[in-house]
Amino acid sequence: MKLHKTSKTMFLKIIFISFMLAMISCVSTQNLPENIETNSPEEIEAKKIAAAEKMAAGYIPGRIIYSDLEGDCEYTIQLNDGVRGFYYVDPINLSDKFHTHGQTVWVKYGGLGRMNRCEKAAPVSIIEIENRDE
């Protein structure tokens, strides 16, 4: 059976969403201190559904990473697509409100055909970005 290009794309999106849901569901609460509140099963399920909806809409979960090392990009976004593992993008138009190391985000971006500003990250243009509660 030969798949059309759109069928392949949809199949890859389904695989990606399934992988991300599996990662989200693997969070362990066994070693949490007793004074930290945990989410109810309903809240956890609601977060899983919201994450699946974001991924279905084309967003990728990421984390803002700051670096002050010479030759490194100042702010990158760490992503994990489930295929390549962790990788970094260099957002050329990242708003100042997302200049917080460790901040988690939902992001849509487009690649750019230009030279890298640093070795570890490919330059991208942010299409949409939102805070992500983790």
Stockholm file with secondary structure:
# STOCKHOLM 1.0

chainA/1-134         MKLHKTSKTMFLKIIFISFMLAMISCVSTQNLPENIETNSPEEIEAKKIAAAEKMAAGYIPGRIIYSDLEGDCEYTIQLNDGVRGFYYVDPINLSDKFHTHGQTVWVKYGGLGRMNRCEKAAPVSIIEIENRDE
#=GR chainA/1-134 SS CCCCHHHHHHHHHHHHHHHHHHHHHTCCCTTCCTTSCCCCHHHHHHHHHHHHHHHHTTCEEEEEEECCSTTSCSEEEEEECSSSCEEEEEETTCCGGGCCTTCEEEEEEEECSSCCSSSSEEEEEEEEEEECCC
#=GC SS_cons         CCCCHHHHHHHHHHHHHHHHHHHHHTCCCTTCCTTSCCCCHHHHHHHHHHHHHHHHTTCEEEEEEECCSTTSCSEEEEEECSSSCEEEEEETTCCGGGCCTTCEEEEEEEECSSCCSSSSEEEEEEEEEEECCC
//
